[in-house]
């Protein structure tokens, strides 16, 4: 069975939901859709007559706008609501909400605090459910990131990605899983107590065994970025962790990305950040605005990656 047939009607809750072949097919599709966009095909109506429900429990800039644009550019109709606007905000169960929404729409995109809410949506809705961020993963971000690395480095296999900061957050988890499947080496530079989820790390290492990738956890930013092709960071205090801010800033302070740190990476290394950035905390202005930075191309690629995901999953 072809990748296209295998993907139709599927959920995308985790990068682990896709085989390495399927993930490469999604990336190839995203690359092709981006080329067509810049060739003048602003609308490719594969979702004509389809409506996609988007539920946001957390604030969003890039995810919300890129998904709305992706659906529109595929000829579909986005319906965007806040969690509190639905009866979910008054206590209706996720399962009951899923059973109703599947009667109205052709797919559900959800950005939530708890990953198991996504799993519950997917369990009870007979339309594709796509993870637009949860506390465990941010898979659409990882797809856009892999597209960006491919564009900037010309390959994925053998590329060394250094992730510095909170190694246990959702972006780090999805990057680990994607890199393991696609053959990128990953060094997570993080403090004690901020390691990736053990189950995510186990899955990533299993994939890395098959792809030939190397995954390492190191305790200094210098060890992480040495001779790296890509240096990546994210906020130290994610949404829902505000009460831990003081401790996190103290624990992760030495992992700030500075020009001095970037100079330890390869001469042509790139800097990536999923945004929003807290400038002066996890990264300084001279890096995010400097010659290493590809963050604006990276942000754009969310649009093209999500167009591919939607086009392949929604029937």
Residue, then its C-alpha position, 0 to 999 in steps of 0.5 A: x500500500x502506498x504512503x498516501x493510502x496509508x496516511x488517509x484518515x489517520x490521526x497525527x498525535x505524535x511523531x511516533x505515529x508515522x514510520x520513517x518512510x511516512x515521515x519522509x513522504x510528508x516532508x517531500x509533500x511539504x517541500x513540493x507544496x512550498x515549491x508550488x506556492x512560490x510558483x504561483x499556485x496560492x490555492x491547491x483545492x484538495x480540501x474543497x468542501x471540507x471543514x476543519x475544526x481548530x480548538x485552542x486551549x492555549x494561546x497561539x500565534x504561529x500555530x493558529x495562523x499557519x493552520x488557518x492559512x494552510x486550510x484556506x490555501x488547500x481550499x478548506x474552511x477553518x473553524x477556530x474556537x477557544x476551549x472555553x467557548x465550547x461546552x468543554x469549558x463547562x465540563x462536557x467530556x472530551x469524548x462527548x465533544x468528539x462524538x458531536x464534532x465528528x458529525x460536523x467536520x472533516x478533521x480536528x486540530x487541537x492545542x491542549x495542556x494535557x496530551x491525554x485529552x488529544x488521545x481521548x479526542x482521537x479515540x472517540x472521533x472518527x475523523x483525523x485528529x492533529x496535535x497542534x501542541x500538548x505537554x508531551x509533543x509538538x509534532x507539527x513543529x518538528x515536521x516544519x523544523x525537519x523541512x527547514x534543516x533539509x532546505x538549509x543543509x541539503x540533507x538530513x542523514x548525518x546532520x548533528x542537531x544540538x538542542x540546549x535548554x529544557x530537554x524534557x519539553x514538548x519540542x525536544x521530544x518531537x525533535x528526538x523522535x523525528x531525528x531518530x527516524x530520519x537519521x539526524x544525530x541529536x545532542x541534548x544539552x540540559x541540566x539534571x532534572x530536565x532530561x527527556x521523558x524516558x519513554x520518548x527517549x526510548x522510542x527515539x533511541x530505537x528509531x536511531x538504531x535503525x537509522x544509524x543516528x546517535x542520541x546523547x544527553x550532555x550536561x554542558x552547552x559547550x559539549x552539546x554544540x561542539x561541531x554541530x550543524x544546527x543549534x536549537x533552543x526553546x523557552x525555559x518556562x513553557x505555558x503552564x509552568x509559570x510557577x516554576x519560573x524562578x527555579x527553571x531560570x536558575x537551573x538552565x541559566x548556563x544554557x543561554x545561546x550566545x555568539x560565543x556558544x555559536x562559535x563552537x558549532x560548525x562555521x556554517x551552523x544555523x540557529x533555530x528557535x520554535x518561537x516565541x523567544x524570550x530574548x535575553x533569556x534562552x537566546x540573546x539578540x545577537x544570535x536570533x537576529x544574527x547571521x546564524x539565525x533561520x528562525x523566520x524561514x523556520x516559522x514560515x515552514x510551519x505553513x507548508x508542513x501543515x499543508x502537507x499533513x492536512x492534505x495527506x490525512x483529511x479524506 
